């Protein structure tokens, strides 16, 4: 049986550099893992937005490459929902031609692994059901920039995440309309419709992911994001949404949805997005990057903002539990030596959405290490240390996400 990421945490942490450095004192004690590269969150000379996302808010984003664009930590604000203009971008293949969204209702989806397999247009899908889910969308590598071994890939800090509304038809309603899931199927396998580069093995480049059949309960085939048709850059006209799972499992431009007995043998599933020890390549025996774990971080104060004036400050951030509701958030001003409970701000949008939190503190002149940790509905506590792995996936360490604050 597939081992979950949480069950492998202790094994993969064994022998990792997690011990506290000797001789560290004061508010900065225990900041092992702090990386100057990771804290350089906003480049001195920002790159311009690529043409396909020229409509986004350039002042709120960090352009790493044409296919990797991060939300600035200072741009999350205090509202629950992330506007499309500020939402991060992570594409495994170049963005498709705008013709993909020229006639959205004509988009075709092939459904397999049901008793009555067939093709359905988006217009037909819209007749089968409707649901809306607010959900944290987070890249599997969010927090990669804090790993000291500098794994390959985009050095995200906190900005490869957002909380958005998705609207569409429940996958289970589609399956029911086609006679139900065929016997013996264990996975939902979805295939993206991007044009594949010529001359390469399709299995080596296609975006095709499998998730456990248990995800069927809340999965959507979505055509709207935040009340508008899903932009091309975010997977329109049709995207598979798997609440509580990392971004790569939420396949864009979905053209095929299949219930299967085995996981796909596409590279992006078979060897990529696996939790492998540092220095080793991924393989099917290792945990796949599926569910998100409990996580939080402080958005204000944020790195690089300069000294704060002495007095009252509203420390605020976001917290979520992956597939579980987040129940409590605690804030520390001294690098984790002591904790006090924060207060949630705004309505509870359900277990898959994040919660905004605030902690009011009166700060005297000095240096502080401000961080947060979240606790989910099952009592899982956001860990102090990251789970070391070769590609820098699923970092939910509260120590890595701490902020150094100077009060004048």
Helices and strands as residue ranges (DSSP letters): H 5-13, G 26-28, H 36-39, G 51-53, G 58-60, E 61-65, E 68-71, G 73-75, G 84-86, E 89-90, G 98-101, G 104-106, E 108-112, E 118-121, H 122-125, E 131-138, G 144-146, E 161-170, H 171-177, E 187-192, H 202-205, E 208-212, G 213-217, E 220-225, E 228-229, G 232-234, E 239-241, G 247-249, E 254-260, H 267-270, E 295-300, E 311-320, E 326-332, E 340-341, E 343-345, E 355-363, E 366-376, E 403-407
